[in-house]
Each structure stands twice: as structure tokens, then as C-alpha cells.
Amino acid sequence: MNLQRISSEFLTDNPPGGESYPGWNPEDILCQQIAVSRKKDIYLFLKPAVGEETQEVLIFGWLEKKDPFTQEDLLDNEENQLQDLIFRIRTSLCISYRESLANRLVTLLNDAKEEEGFGEIGINGNSLLNFYNFFQLNNNLKCPSISLTPDYNIYATWRNEKGQLFSVLFLPSGDTRFVIFRPNDLHPERQIRISGTATTDILMETVTPHGVWDWISE
């Protein structure tokens, strides 16, 4: 099975000032225990038992890594972190299409591992973390289509029947690169294209003047 990837050729802007996104450091990060069954590289994420409360938190730093003794230990640790993030997405009450998003991420993860073979994680963990935080900050978003870049970063796209498109590349640094396409009312045969860079926490504030929120939210 070939992994479908997208080109980020149009997203060539450098982060403002060349600085990486500083983020926040909350005092406590609540972690959930997850049960994972693995069979033939297919991961089954089990939901909390009835009566358990799902805790939703923003995570602003990649989960702490233990010092691995071998490369295999490192891969297993990073893979567990990916599984934990996908589980958080699957159980997040503020994400309307959480089940669909989680299933798509599992598919991308397994396809990437199958294509690249042993030694590849499949999805950049910090990019997935950035993607997760975006959905925690912005409720009631419609379900986007998701793919991976050649660097294993998450690339999400919303589009509608009117020819409008909003695509976001979630970078590991906490920055995003975005592009907007919308019809040109004065020249119907042409489109207006707007692109830029913004940190995850102000992305929607940045693109709201262009009417994006009106059609990518429910």
C-alpha cells in the first residue's frame, strides 16, 4: 500500500524572525493510561471503561523521553507517545469527528511504517502534538482530510463546494504554515490565494478576516 503524501512546495515562508515557537509550560500534564493491542502492525485503541472520566488538556511539550539503551527502545518509546496522542484525539470531547480523525491517523501511521520499514516512526510526534493542540483550542471544526508530508508532518485540508480551500501544515516547532484559496468575485475564472505562517494558538485569529471560520466550523 503506497502512502499518499502531499507537496509543501507552496509553503516556503520562514517562521517570523527565524525563531521557534516558545509555547507554554503548564505545571501539570495529565496523562492517561491506554491499552493497546498490536497485531500485524494494526493498532487498536481501547476507549476508557464506562464511568471513567476523560480528561482533556493542552500539551505544550513532547512527552518526556527516557534514555534508551538501544535504538529499538527509542522507537518503542516514541511509538507509545504517538499512540497516546491518537488516543487523546479519539477520546477528546471537544473534537466532533474524533473517531474519524483517530482512525485516519492510525491508517497513516501504519501505512508509513509499512512503506518505510523498520526504524521509522511514521508520524512526526511534535507535528501530531501541534495538530492535537489546534483542535483543543478550536471547538466544533469540521473533519478535515489529513495526509503526511515527506517529513512525516501532519497536513490538514478543509474544502467546500464553492471552491474554497484552507490547508494547514503543522510543523514540529509549534508553528503552522497555511494557504487559503477562495473565488474571485470580480473574475470568476480566477482564484484569490493567501498564505502565511502563524503559531497554532493564533492561527484562526489570523485567518478569520478571510472568512475561513465561517465554513470550516459547524
C-alpha positions as CSV (number, residue, x, y, z in Angstrom):
1,M,0.0,0.0,0.0
2,N,1.5,3.3,-1.0
3,L,1.4,6.2,1.4
4,Q,-0.3,9.2,-0.1
5,R,1.8,12.3,0.6
6,I,1.4,15.9,-0.4
7,S,3.8,18.5,-1.6
8,S,4.5,21.5,0.7
9,E,6.1,23.4,-2.2
10,F,3.9,26.4,-1.8
11,L,4.7,26.7,1.9
12,T,8.1,28.3,1.8
13,D,7.8,31.1,4.3
14,N,10.3,31.0,7.2
15,P,8.9,31.4,10.7
16,P,8.8,35.1,11.8
17,G,12.2,36.2,12.9
18,G,13.6,32.7,12.3
19,E,12.7,31.8,15.9
20,S,11.0,28.6,17.0
21,Y,7.7,28.7,18.8
22,P,8.3,29.1,22.6
23,G,5.0,27.6,23.8
24,W,3.9,27.3,27.4
25,N,4.9,25.2,30.3
26,P,1.9,24.2,32.4
27,E,2.7,22.9,35.8
28,D,0.9,19.7,35.4
29,I,0.4,17.5,32.4
30,L,-2.3,14.9,32.9
31,C,-1.5,11.6,31.3
32,Q,-3.9,8.8,30.6
33,Q,-3.2,5.2,30.6
34,I,-4.1,3.4,27.4
35,A,-4.4,-0.2,26.5
36,V,-3.0,-1.0,23.1
37,S,-3.3,-4.3,21.3
38,R,-1.0,-4.9,18.4
39,K,-1.4,-7.4,15.6
40,K,0.2,-7.3,12.2
41,D,1.0,-3.6,12.7
42,I,-2.6,-2.7,13.2
43,Y,-3.2,-0.7,16.4
44,L,-6.4,-1.0,18.3
45,F,-7.0,1.9,20.8
46,L,-9.4,0.9,23.6
47,K,-11.8,3.5,25.0
48,P,-12.0,4.2,28.7
49,A,-14.3,1.9,30.7
50,V,-17.8,3.1,31.4
51,G,-17.8,5.6,34.2
52,E,-14.2,6.8,33.6
53,E,-13.8,10.5,33.1
54,T,-11.9,11.7,30.0
55,Q,-9.6,14.5,30.9
56,E,-8.8,17.0,28.2
57,V,-5.6,19.1,28.5
58,L,-3.4,21.0,26.2
59,I,0.1,19.6,25.9
60,F,2.8,22.1,25.2
61,G,5.9,19.9,25.3
62,W,6.5,16.5,23.8
63,L,6.2,13.8,26.5
64,E,9.4,13.2,28.3
65,K,11.6,10.5,26.8
66,K,13.5,8.0,28.8
67,D,17.1,7.4,28.0
68,P,17.0,4.4,25.6
69,F,19.5,1.6,25.9
70,T,19.0,0.6,22.3
71,Q,17.6,2.1,19.1
72,E,14.7,-0.3,19.4
73,D,13.9,1.0,22.9
74,L,13.9,4.6,21.5
75,L,11.5,3.6,18.7
76,D,9.2,1.8,21.1
77,N,9.1,4.9,23.4
78,E,8.3,7.3,20.6
79,E,5.7,5.0,19.2
80,N,4.0,4.8,22.6
81,Q,3.9,8.6,22.7
82,L,2.2,8.6,19.3
83,Q,-0.3,6.1,20.4
84,D,-1.1,8.1,23.5
85,L,-1.7,11.3,21.4
86,I,-4.0,9.4,19.0
87,F,-5.9,8.0,22.0
88,R,-6.3,11.6,23.3
89,I,-7.8,12.7,20.0
90,R,-10.1,9.6,19.9
91,T,-11.5,10.4,23.4
92,S,-11.5,14.3,23.2
93,L,-15.0,15.6,23.8
94,C,-14.2,18.9,22.0
95,I,-13.5,17.2,18.7
96,S,-16.7,16.4,16.8
97,Y,-15.1,13.9,14.4
98,R,-12.7,12.4,16.9
99,E,-13.3,8.8,15.8
100,S,-12.8,9.6,12.1
101,L,-9.7,11.6,12.8
102,A,-8.1,9.0,15.1
103,N,-8.9,6.2,12.5
104,R,-7.3,8.2,9.8
105,L,-4.2,8.9,11.9
106,V,-3.8,5.2,12.7
107,T,-4.1,4.4,8.9
108,L,-1.4,7.0,8.1
109,L,0.8,5.6,10.9
110,N,0.6,2.0,9.8
111,D,0.9,2.9,6.1
112,A,4.0,4.9,6.7
113,K,5.6,2.2,8.8
114,E,4.8,-0.4,6.1
115,E,6.3,1.8,3.4
116,E,9.4,2.8,5.2
117,G,10.1,-0.4,7.1
118,F,11.7,-0.9,10.4
119,G,13.4,2.1,12.0
120,E,10.7,4.6,11.0
121,I,8.1,6.0,13.5
122,G,5.7,7.0,10.7
123,I,4.4,10.4,12.0
124,N,6.4,13.2,13.5
125,G,5.4,13.3,17.1
126,N,5.7,17.0,17.6
127,S,3.7,17.7,14.5
128,L,1.0,15.5,15.8
129,L,1.2,17.3,19.1
130,N,0.7,20.6,17.4
131,F,-2.3,19.2,15.5
132,Y,-3.8,17.9,18.7
133,N,-3.4,21.3,20.4
134,F,-5.0,23.1,17.5
135,F,-8.2,21.0,17.9
136,Q,-8.2,21.6,21.7
137,L,-8.1,25.3,21.1
138,N,-10.7,25.4,18.3
139,N,-14.0,23.6,19.0
140,N,-16.6,22.5,16.5
141,L,-14.3,22.2,13.5
142,K,-15.5,20.1,10.6
143,C,-13.5,17.0,9.8
144,P,-10.5,17.8,7.5
145,S,-8.7,15.5,5.1
146,I,-5.3,14.5,6.5
147,S,-2.1,13.4,4.8
148,L,1.6,13.4,5.6
149,T,4.4,15.4,4.1
150,P,7.7,13.6,3.2
151,D,9.0,14.8,6.6
152,Y,6.0,12.9,8.3
153,N,4.4,16.2,9.4
154,I,0.6,16.4,9.5
155,Y,-1.1,18.3,6.7
156,A,-4.8,19.1,7.1
157,T,-7.2,20.4,4.4
158,W,-10.8,21.7,4.5
159,R,-12.6,22.5,1.3
160,N,-16.2,23.1,0.2
161,E,-18.4,23.0,-2.9
162,K,-17.9,26.8,-3.5
163,G,-14.2,26.3,-4.4
164,Q,-12.9,27.5,-1.1
165,L,-9.9,25.7,0.4
166,F,-8.0,26.0,3.7
167,S,-4.8,23.9,4.2
168,V,-2.5,23.9,7.2
169,L,0.9,22.3,7.7
170,F,1.6,21.5,11.4
171,L,5.3,22.0,12.0
172,P,7.1,20.3,14.9
173,S,8.2,23.7,16.2
174,G,4.6,24.8,17.1
175,D,4.3,27.0,14.0
176,T,1.8,26.4,11.2
177,R,2.0,27.3,7.5
178,F,-1.3,27.9,5.9
179,V,-2.8,28.6,2.5
180,I,-6.3,29.9,1.6
181,F,-7.9,29.7,-1.8
182,R,-11.2,31.4,-2.5
183,P,-13.2,32.6,-5.5
184,N,-12.5,36.0,-7.1
185,D,-16.0,37.6,-7.3
186,L,-14.8,40.1,-9.9
187,H,-13.0,37.5,-12.0
188,P,-14.8,34.1,-11.6
189,E,-12.3,32.3,-13.7
190,R,-9.6,33.2,-11.2
191,Q,-8.9,32.5,-7.5
192,I,-7.6,34.5,-4.6
193,R,-4.6,32.9,-2.9
194,I,-3.5,33.9,0.6
195,S,-0.7,32.2,2.5
196,G,1.3,32.8,5.6
197,T,2.8,31.5,8.9
198,A,1.4,31.7,12.4
199,T,1.7,29.9,15.7
200,T,-1.0,27.4,16.5
201,D,-2.6,29.5,19.2
202,I,-3.3,32.5,16.9
203,L,-3.9,30.7,13.6
204,M,-7.6,31.0,13.5
205,E,-7.4,34.6,14.7
206,T,-5.0,35.3,11.8
207,V,-7.3,33.7,9.1
208,T,-10.7,34.8,10.4
209,P,-10.7,38.1,8.4
210,H,-10.7,35.9,5.3
211,G,-13.9,34.2,6.3
212,V,-12.4,30.8,6.9
213,W,-14.0,30.1,10.2
214,D,-17.5,30.6,8.7
215,W,-17.2,27.4,6.6
216,I,-14.8,25.1,8.3
217,S,-16.8,25.1,11.6
218,E,-20.2,23.7,12.4
